[in-house]
């Protein structure tokens, strides 16, 4: 296949990719002209008893744990299909907010099932992209020909279900994965047809090398990101402040803001301004980290040369230039202090993570502890070809201790029929520790508390049914 898109979407047990699970995977391959290729993929994935879903997620998707147990496949079965049928050469994996959400869930699933979590998106000329940031950039820079929705509070919104509604695009069931896939393809076609040059440009700049070429010139450029406010259509003009050593990322400064109040700050003041806060009166540092491998939507400053676009974004080129000159005069010292702050925060975060109990109850969440040793990859491939009854032979054979810890969990979750009575008891003990750990705030306790809160509200017949199913599922997990 010369090249194709694979649009995909997930429905999950919650928003945390570290501890959550995929309940539904749906996708459709298309040509580079966005025409369907083959049949769609639509699969449920079975929940295991060590996972408690977030009730709000189930109320949104309507997929109950019981449904996955009846109609779903194990993660191991799904990934065998995924690796052989979906991960084909030349595939561009994409979706609506897939880089920050769906890709993360896929990485953690691959990791805990003994697959490399990254290769599927770069080997054999594969890559990834994200439709959401292209939508945001289109609205900001080239909005003509498309109806743009607003949220109930009057603020600009790019939610998929709103985009499809106001543009009269087919979207049968929001938050059903396959329906969302078809809706995403329709939105991609809408932008491709109305703004073909922007579509082609953003697609061509998804590679991290192309991103670095624009960012590291030192010249101001346009950056569209959900981390910028909707009042400016998530788009601003930034300039490189500092490249992070050894990382494919950089700090960029938002040139709409006068740098004078920030360049004289102490390290402690900069740290306070860097940290996230919901306080509307807090000082916010106009610096962001741009990660080259996340397909950021960026473009040369020339794309906002017309006054109409500048007014729409609330950008004044003279102000940008004045702020840039002031920043340039103090850039070296300012950047040095910021890098010190980030290093300090990274060290504190690593110290906090190291204090977590690094046993089988947390190993699922330790994907980013480090890359998989090359020496383990042949053994991982062999494991996937080994009969389930022989998997115990891999115990203690991995260089990466995470996989030695993961092995019995992998077997219990995917091949419970192979467990001996002793192994079954060990697995049951693990499940209870995972669900009941924590005084007064265990996973199960939080689950039942939230069910009570939801039940206290006004419910539709469908919502009442879902809550009843969730109550029954939770009870089935009790010791």
C-alpha positions as CSV (number, residue, x, y, z in Angstrom):
1,X,0.0,0.0,0.0
2,X,1.6,3.3,-1.2
3,X,0.1,5.2,1.7
4,X,-3.1,5.5,3.7
5,X,-4.8,7.1,6.6
6,X,-6.1,5.0,9.5
7,X,-8.7,7.1,11.3
8,X,-9.3,5.6,14.8
9,X,-11.1,6.4,18.0
10,X,-11.3,4.8,21.4
11,X,-13.9,4.6,24.2
12,X,-12.2,4.1,27.5
13,X,-12.9,3.5,31.2
14,X,-11.7,7.1,32.0
15,X,-9.3,9.8,31.0
16,X,-6.1,8.5,32.7
17,X,-4.2,6.4,30.2
18,X,-1.9,5.0,32.9
19,X,-4.6,3.3,34.9
20,X,-7.5,3.2,32.5
21,X,-8.4,0.7,29.8
22,X,-9.7,0.7,26.3
23,X,-13.3,-0.6,26.1
24,X,-13.9,0.0,22.3
25,X,-11.6,0.4,19.4
26,X,-12.9,1.5,16.0
27,X,-11.2,2.6,12.9
28,X,-11.5,3.0,9.1
29,X,-8.6,3.0,6.6
30,X,-8.8,5.5,3.8
31,X,-6.8,6.5,0.8
32,X,-4.8,9.7,1.0
33,X,-7.8,11.2,-0.9
34,X,-9.9,10.2,2.1
35,X,-11.9,7.5,0.3
36,X,-12.6,4.3,2.4
37,X,-10.4,1.3,1.9
38,X,-11.8,-2.0,3.1
39,X,-14.2,-2.6,6.0
40,X,-14.2,-0.7,9.2
41,X,-12.8,-2.1,12.5
42,X,-15.1,-2.1,15.5
43,X,-14.1,-4.2,18.5
44,X,-14.9,-4.3,22.2
45,X,-12.1,-5.2,24.6
46,X,-12.8,-7.2,27.7
47,X,-12.3,-5.5,31.1
48,X,-10.4,-7.5,33.7
49,X,-11.4,-7.6,37.3
50,X,-8.5,-5.4,38.5
51,X,-9.9,-2.4,36.7
52,X,-12.7,-0.2,38.0
53,X,-14.2,2.1,35.3
54,X,-15.0,5.7,36.0
55,X,-18.8,5.8,36.2
56,X,-19.0,9.1,34.4
57,X,-17.2,7.6,31.4
58,X,-19.7,4.7,31.2
59,X,-22.6,7.2,31.5
60,X,-21.1,9.0,28.5
61,X,-20.4,6.1,26.2
62,X,-23.1,3.7,27.3
63,X,-20.7,0.8,27.1
64,X,-21.1,-1.3,30.3
65,X,-18.3,-3.6,31.7
66,X,-20.7,-6.5,31.3
67,X,-21.0,-5.8,27.6
68,X,-17.3,-6.0,27.1
69,X,-17.3,-9.4,29.0
70,X,-19.9,-10.8,26.7
71,X,-18.9,-9.3,23.4
72,X,-15.3,-8.3,23.8
73,X,-11.9,-9.9,23.2
74,X,-8.8,-9.9,25.4
75,X,-6.2,-7.2,25.0
76,X,-3.8,-9.9,23.7
77,X,-6.3,-11.1,21.1
78,X,-7.0,-7.5,20.0
79,X,-3.3,-6.6,19.7
80,X,-2.6,-9.7,17.6
81,X,-5.2,-8.4,15.2
82,X,-4.0,-4.8,15.5
83,X,-0.4,-5.6,14.7
84,X,-1.2,-7.8,11.7
85,X,-4.2,-6.1,10.1
86,X,-4.0,-2.4,11.2
87,X,-0.3,-1.6,11.4
88,X,0.6,-1.9,7.8
89,X,3.5,0.0,6.0
90,X,2.8,3.6,5.0
91,X,-0.1,4.2,7.5
92,X,-0.8,7.6,8.9
93,X,-2.6,7.0,12.2
94,X,-4.9,9.9,13.0
95,X,-8.0,10.9,14.9
96,X,-9.7,13.7,16.7
97,X,-7.3,14.6,19.6
98,X,-5.7,11.2,19.1
99,X,-2.1,12.4,19.8
100,X,-2.9,13.5,23.3
101,X,-5.5,10.9,24.2
102,X,-6.0,7.8,22.0
103,X,-2.3,7.4,21.2
104,X,-1.5,7.4,24.9
105,X,-4.0,4.6,25.7
106,X,-2.6,2.6,22.9
107,X,0.9,3.0,24.1
108,X,0.1,1.8,27.6
109,X,-1.9,-1.2,26.2
110,X,1.0,-2.2,23.9
111,X,3.5,-1.9,26.8
112,X,1.6,-4.0,29.3
113,X,1.1,-6.7,26.6
114,X,4.8,-7.0,25.7
115,X,4.9,-4.8,22.5
116,X,7.1,-1.8,21.8
117,X,4.7,1.1,22.5
118,X,6.2,3.4,19.8
119,X,7.2,1.4,16.7
120,X,3.7,1.1,15.3
121,X,3.8,4.9,14.5
122,X,7.2,5.2,12.9
123,X,8.5,1.9,11.5
124,X,7.9,1.0,7.8
125,X,7.1,4.6,6.9
126,X,4.2,4.9,9.4
127,X,3.5,8.1,11.1
128,X,0.9,9.9,13.2
129,X,-1.2,13.1,12.9
130,X,-4.1,14.8,14.7
131,X,-7.2,16.3,13.1
132,X,-8.1,18.5,16.1
133,X,-5.1,20.9,15.9
134,X,-5.7,21.2,12.1
135,X,-9.3,22.2,12.8
136,X,-8.2,24.8,15.3
137,X,-5.6,26.2,12.9
138,X,-8.2,26.4,10.1
139,X,-10.6,28.3,12.3
140,X,-7.9,30.7,13.3
141,X,-6.3,31.3,10.0
142,X,-8.5,30.3,7.1
143,X,-12.1,30.0,8.4
144,X,-14.0,30.7,5.2
145,X,-16.3,28.0,3.8
146,X,-17.0,26.4,7.2
147,X,-19.6,27.1,9.8
148,X,-17.9,27.4,13.2
149,X,-19.8,26.4,16.4
150,X,-19.9,28.0,19.8
151,X,-20.4,26.4,23.2
152,X,-23.4,27.2,25.4
153,X,-21.4,29.9,27.2
154,X,-20.8,31.7,23.9
155,X,-17.1,30.8,23.6
156,X,-15.7,29.3,20.4
157,X,-15.8,25.5,20.5
158,X,-14.3,22.9,18.2
159,X,-16.0,19.8,19.7
160,X,-16.6,17.1,17.1
161,X,-20.3,16.8,17.7
162,X,-20.8,20.5,17.4
163,X,-18.8,20.8,14.2
164,X,-20.7,18.0,12.5
165,X,-24.1,19.5,13.6
166,X,-23.6,23.0,12.4
167,X,-22.0,21.8,9.1
168,X,-24.7,19.2,8.6
169,X,-22.3,16.3,8.5
170,X,-23.3,12.7,9.4
171,X,-22.7,11.9,13.0
172,X,-25.2,9.3,14.2
173,X,-24.0,8.8,17.8
174,X,-21.5,11.0,19.5
175,X,-19.2,9.0,21.8
176,X,-19.6,5.8,19.9
177,X,-16.1,5.1,18.6
178,X,-17.1,4.1,15.0
179,X,-19.5,7.0,14.7
180,X,-16.8,9.4,15.8
181,X,-14.4,7.9,13.3
182,X,-16.8,8.6,10.4
183,X,-17.5,12.1,11.8
184,X,-13.7,12.8,11.9
185,X,-13.3,11.7,8.3
186,X,-16.2,14.0,7.3
187,X,-14.6,17.0,9.1
188,X,-11.2,16.2,7.5
189,X,-12.9,16.1,4.0
190,X,-14.6,19.5,4.8
191,X,-11.3,21.2,5.5
192,X,-9.5,19.4,2.6
193,X,-12.3,20.7,0.2
194,X,-12.6,24.2,1.6
195,X,-8.9,24.9,2.5
196,X,-6.8,22.4,0.5
197,X,-3.6,24.4,0.8
198,X,-3.8,24.5,4.6
199,X,-4.8,20.9,4.8
200,X,-1.8,19.8,2.7
201,X,0.6,22.1,4.6
202,X,-0.3,21.0,8.1
203,X,-0.2,17.3,7.0
204,X,3.3,17.8,5.5
205,X,4.6,19.3,8.7
206,X,3.7,16.5,11.1
207,X,7.2,15.1,11.1
208,X,9.4,16.1,14.1
209,X,12.3,17.1,11.7
210,X,10.0,19.5,9.8
211,X,8.8,20.9,13.1
212,X,12.4,21.5,14.3
213,X,13.2,23.3,11.1
214,X,10.5,25.9,11.7
215,X,11.0,26.2,15.5
216,X,14.8,26.4,15.5
217,X,15.3,29.2,13.0
218,X,14.9,31.6,15.8
219,X,12.2,33.5,13.9
220,X,8.7,34.0,15.2
221,X,6.1,31.6,14.0
222,X,2.4,30.9,14.4
223,X,1.5,28.1,16.9
224,X,-2.0,26.7,17.4
225,X,-2.5,24.6,20.6
226,X,-5.4,23.8,23.0
227,X,-3.2,25.2,25.8
228,X,-3.8,28.7,24.4
229,X,-7.1,30.4,25.3
230,X,-10.2,30.1,23.0
231,X,-10.5,33.9,23.0
232,X,-7.6,33.9,20.6
233,X,-8.8,30.8,18.8
234,X,-6.0,28.8,20.5
235,X,-3.5,30.5,18.3
236,X,-0.6,33.0,18.9
237,X,2.8,34.0,17.6
238,X,5.8,32.5,19.5
239,X,9.5,32.5,19.3
240,X,12.1,29.9,20.4
241,X,13.4,30.7,23.9
242,X,15.5,27.6,24.5
243,X,16.0,24.1,23.2
244,X,15.9,21.4,25.9
245,X,19.1,19.4,25.8
246,X,18.7,15.8,24.8
247,X,15.0,16.2,24.1
248,X,13.0,16.8,20.9
249,X,11.3,19.7,22.5
250,X,11.8,23.4,23.1
251,X,10.5,26.3,25.2
252,X,8.7,29.0,23.2
253,X,7.6,32.5,24.3
254,X,4.2,33.9,23.5
255,X,5.0,37.3,21.9
256,X,1.6,38.8,22.7
257,X,2.9,39.3,26.2
258,X,5.4,41.9,27.4
259,X,8.4,40.0,28.8
260,X,9.5,42.8,31.1
261,X,7.6,41.4,34.2
262,X,9.1,38.0,33.8
263,X,12.7,38.4,32.9
264,X,13.7,39.8,36.3
265,X,11.9,37.1,38.3
266,X,13.7,34.8,40.7
267,X,13.8,31.1,40.3
268,X,11.1,30.7,42.9
269,X,8.9,33.3,41.3
270,X,9.3,31.7,37.9
271,X,8.5,28.3,39.3
272,X,5.3,29.6,40.8
273,X,4.3,31.2,37.5
274,X,5.1,28.0,35.6
275,X,2.9,25.7,37.7
276,X,-0.7,25.2,36.6
277,X,-3.3,26.9,38.7
278,X,-7.0,27.7,38.4
279,X,-6.6,31.0,40.2
280,X,-7.8,33.6,37.7
281,X,-5.6,36.3,39.3
282,X,-2.4,34.2,39.3
283,X,0.5,35.3,37.2
284,X,0.9,33.0,34.3
285,X,4.2,32.6,32.5
286,X,3.7,33.0,28.8
287,X,6.0,30.1,28.0
288,X,5.0,26.7,26.6
289,X,6.9,23.5,25.9
290,X,6.5,22.5,22.2
291,X,7.1,18.8,21.7
292,X,8.3,18.0,18.2
293,X,6.9,14.5,18.1
294,X,3.3,15.5,18.9
295,X,2.5,16.9,15.4
296,X,2.1,20.6,16.6
297,X,0.2,22.8,14.3
298,X,2.7,25.5,13.3
299,X,3.3,27.9,10.4
300,X,5.5,30.8,9.4
301,X,4.5,34.2,10.7
302,X,3.6,35.3,7.2
303,X,0.3,33.5,7.3
304,X,-1.1,36.2,9.6
305,X,0.2,39.2,7.5
306,X,-3.3,40.4,6.7
307,X,-5.1,42.7,9.1
308,X,-8.3,40.6,9.1
309,X,-6.5,37.6,10.6
310,X,-4.6,39.7,13.1
311,X,-7.8,41.3,14.3
312,X,-9.5,37.8,14.6
313,X,-6.6,36.6,16.7
314,X,-6.1,39.7,18.7
315,X,-2.5,40.0,17.4
316,X,-0.6,43.2,16.6
317,X,2.6,42.8,14.6
318,X,4.2,45.9,16.0
319,X,3.6,44.7,19.6
320,X,5.0,41.3,18.7
321,X,8.2,42.9,17.3
322,X,8.7,45.1,20.3
323,X,8.3,42.2,22.7
324,X,10.6,40.1,20.6
325,X,13.4,42.8,20.7
326,X,13.1,43.1,24.5
327,X,13.1,39.4,24.9
328,X,16.2,39.1,22.7
329,X,18.1,41.5,24.9
330,X,17.6,39.2,27.9
331,X,17.0,35.9,26.3
332,X,20.2,34.0,27.4
333,X,19.8,34.8,31.1
334,X,16.0,34.3,31.1
335,X,16.2,31.0,29.2
336,X,18.9,29.8,31.6
337,X,16.7,30.4,34.7
338,X,13.7,28.8,33.1
339,X,15.7,25.7,32.2
340,X,16.9,25.5,35.9
341,X,13.3,25.8,37.0
342,X,12.2,23.0,34.8
343,X,15.1,20.8,35.8
344,X,14.1,21.4,39.4
345,X,10.5,20.5,38.8
346,X,11.5,17.4,36.8
347,X,13.8,16.3,39.7
348,X,11.0,16.7,42.2
349,X,8.6,14.8,40.0
350,X,11.1,11.9,39.6
351,X,11.6,11.8,43.4
352,X,7.9,11.7,43.9
353,X,7.5,8.9,41.4
354,X,10.3,6.9,43.0
355,X,8.5,6.9,46.3
356,X,5.6,5.0,44.8
357,X,5.6,1.3,45.5
358,X,7.3,-0.2,42.4
359,X,5.6,-3.6,42.6
360,X,3.0,-5.3,40.5
361,X,0.2,-2.8,41.5
362,X,2.0,0.1,39.8
363,X,4.0,-1.6,37.0
364,X,1.2,-1.0,34.5
365,X,1.7,2.7,34.9
366,X,5.5,2.7,34.4
367,X,5.7,3.0,30.7
368,X,7.8,6.2,30.8
369,X,10.3,4.8,33.2
370,X,12.6,4.2,30.2
371,X,12.8,2.7,26.7
372,X,12.6,-1.1,26.2
373,X,16.1,-2.7,26.0
374,X,16.8,-3.9,22.5
375,X,17.9,-7.3,24.0
376,X,14.3,-7.9,25.2
377,X,12.6,-7.3,21.9
378,X,13.3,-10.7,20.3
379,X,12.1,-12.4,23.6
380,X,8.9,-10.3,23.4
381,X,8.3,-11.4,19.8
382,X,8.9,-15.0,20.8
383,X,6.4,-14.7,23.7
384,X,3.6,-13.7,21.4
385,X,4.2,-16.9,19.4
386,X,4.3,-19.2,22.5
387,X,1.4,-21.3,23.6
388,X,-0.3,-19.8,26.6
389,X,0.4,-22.9,28.7
390,X,4.2,-22.3,28.2
391,X,4.4,-18.6,29.1
392,X,5.7,-19.3,32.5
393,X,9.0,-20.3,30.9
394,X,9.7,-16.6,30.3
395,X,9.7,-15.8,34.0
396,X,12.7,-13.8,35.1
397,X,14.3,-13.8,31.6
398,X,13.8,-10.1,30.7
399,X,16.5,-7.6,31.2
400,X,13.8,-5.0,31.9
401,X,12.5,-5.8,35.3
402,X,9.1,-4.2,34.5
403,X,8.4,-7.1,32.1
404,X,9.4,-9.7,34.7
405,X,6.8,-8.1,37.0
406,X,4.2,-7.8,34.2
407,X,4.4,-11.4,33.0
408,X,2.1,-13.0,35.6
409,X,-0.4,-10.1,35.2
410,X,-0.3,-10.6,31.4
411,X,-1.0,-14.3,31.8
412,X,-3.8,-13.8,34.3
413,X,-5.6,-11.1,32.3
414,X,-5.4,-12.7,28.9
415,X,-5.2,-16.5,29.7
416,X,-6.9,-17.1,33.0
417,X,-7.8,-20.6,32.0
418,X,-4.1,-21.6,32.2
419,X,-3.8,-20.5,35.9
420,X,-3.1,-23.2,38.5
421,X,-5.0,-23.0,41.8
422,X,-1.9,-21.3,43.4
423,X,-1.6,-18.8,40.5
424,X,-5.4,-18.1,40.7
425,X,-5.1,-17.3,44.4
426,X,-2.1,-15.0,43.7
427,X,-4.1,-13.2,41.0
428,X,-7.1,-12.9,43.3
429,X,-4.9,-11.4,46.0
430,X,-3.5,-8.9,43.6
431,X,-6.9,-7.8,42.4
432,X,-8.1,-7.2,46.0
433,X,-5.0,-5.2,46.8
434,X,-5.5,-3.1,43.7
435,X,-9.2,-2.5,44.3
436,X,-9.1,-2.0,48.1
437,X,-5.8,-0.4,48.8
438,X,-5.9,3.0,50.5
439,X,-7.6,3.9,53.8
440,X,-11.0,5.5,53.2
441,X,-10.3,6.1,49.5
442,X,-9.8,2.8,47.7
443,X,-10.7,2.5,44.0
444,X,-13.9,0.6,44.9
445,X,-14.9,3.1,47.6
446,X,-14.5,6.0,45.2
447,X,-16.5,4.0,42.6
448,X,-19.5,3.4,44.8
449,X,-19.4,6.9,46.2
450,X,-19.7,8.3,42.7
451,X,-22.5,6.0,41.8
452,X,-24.4,7.3,44.8
453,X,-23.8,10.9,43.7
454,X,-25.0,10.2,40.2
455,X,-28.1,8.3,41.4
456,X,-29.1,11.4,43.4
457,X,-29.7,13.4,40.2
458,X,-32.5,13.3,37.7
459,X,-32.0,10.3,35.4
460,X,-33.3,9.2,32.1
461,X,-34.4,5.6,31.7
462,X,-31.1,4.8,29.9
463,X,-29.0,6.5,32.7
464,X,-30.9,4.5,35.3
465,X,-30.2,1.3,33.5
466,X,-26.4,2.1,33.2
467,X,-26.2,3.0,36.9
468,X,-27.9,-0.3,37.8
469,X,-25.4,-2.2,35.6
470,X,-22.5,-0.4,37.2
471,X,-23.8,-1.1,40.7
472,X,-24.0,-4.8,39.9
473,X,-20.6,-4.8,38.3
474,X,-19.1,-3.2,41.4
475,X,-20.7,-5.7,43.7
476,X,-19.3,-8.5,41.6
477,X,-15.8,-7.2,42.4
478,X,-16.3,-7.2,46.2
479,X,-14.4,-9.9,48.0
